[in-house]
Amino acid sequence: MANHAHFETIYNGHKNLVYNLCLHYVLNSTDAEDITQEVFVKVYQKYTQYDASQSSLKTWIYRITINHCLDFLKAKNAKKRMGFLTALFGPGSNEPVIDIATINHPGTETEDKAALLHLLQIIYSLPPNQKTALILSKIEDRPQKEVAEIMGLGVKAVESLLQRAKQTIQKKLTESEGL
């Protein structure tokens, strides 16, 4: 366990990074705040397992954050599948349905809110690895080498994930224009 002063330094240095990353995944500020708290509880509990020779502290915290966000989304989707919330899939579709009314992301306060929400919905529906690569690279503006390190992949694999994500987004945007 980290001592209190050291942990406070870690928390203050990384809290905004963690919150913003969570917000990009879950699209809800309340959920992002909750996940941020959970991430730092885990960082505090697992700090003795952190190995500086394996990765930077920031990369280690990114990994914990991404795992928590993905676990949160899996749990949320499992609840939907069980009928506790709304139906997970739309009629005749294998794509997750995002209830636009539940998206609570500060970036949605723009003039073209509908278009932004549609794009966020498409990003949200990407497979986890593609979504992670896209969020880290394009939204968090991390270099591909850092994204590769965070994801435990090679740079070429990250490039491939980004390309597939771009193709999927473009295809879904094109399909939705015809509606």
Secondary structure, DSSP 8 states (H G I E B T S, - for coil): ---HHHHHHHHHHHHHHHHHHHHHHH-BHHHHHHHHHHHHHHHHHHGGG--TTTS-HHHHHHHHHHHHHHHHHHHHHHHHHTTSSS-SB-TT--SB---GGG-B-GGG-STTHHHHHHHHHHHHTS-HHHHHHHIIIIIS---HHHHHHHHT--HHHHHHHHHHHHHHHHHHHHHHHT-
